[in-house]
Amino acid sequence: GENVEQHPSTLSVQEGDSAVIKCTYSDSASNYFPWYKQELGKGPQLIIDIRSNVGEKKDQRIAVTLNKTAKHFSLHITETQPEDSAVYFCAASRDASGTYKYIFGTGTRLKVLA
Amino acid sequence: DAGVIQSPRHEVTEMGQEVTLRCKPISGHDYLFWYRQTMMRGLELLIYFNNNVPIDDSGMPEDRFSAKMPNASFSTLKIQPSEPRDSAVYFCASRLQGSGNTIYFGEGSWLTVV
């Protein structure tokens, strides 16, 4: 069935360093890839997304890259800050399928050490 | 701008009791989703509605779970009878078709069944 693999499950970085989280999806029809950040006790919040017609997207310190051939996409956070500490989820979806079903990765717990 | 509102935020109940979780989606949104989050299984889609009509309930674990959406501004997820393995965080989320594919999550209902 459809699945999304996410690595690593935990990631610790020093403040100011970069963090990279990688996801691989199985459904070749997926064409929408959002990333969510979940802080302790909160619901997931969208931080950035990318569609399959784009290879890279940036928003300040956050960027996402997509390789459709290899079916993987990555989240890059530069100049990390303590407030970046959270659990990050990737997801894949068939945008135009009508089902709007997201397949989520298992999450990455990011710790930014001050 | 109110987001997705869920209640209760925390619930502790005894095995066998009925549990009702409530959700108010973002005003005007036409899709509503119920997700369950556990350490073992991550974020799972239980059911989703479009214009108050259930579209896909294939994620509902068993007959003990039921969901309704009597109108555009209210939905319930009911578990009867509850079991300890139902302990999880239950998220409601909503989306507006035509606004991209962004799903907005509520803050979750933390359920513990003892």
Interface residues (C-beta under 8 A of the other chain):
Chain A: Y32 P34 Y36 G41 K42 G43 P44 Q45 L46 D49 F89 S93 D95 T99 Y100 K101 Y102 F104 G105 T106 G107
Chain B: V4 Y31 G42 L43 L45 Y48 I55 D56 F91 A93 R95 G100 N101 T102 I103 Y104 F105 G106 E107 G108
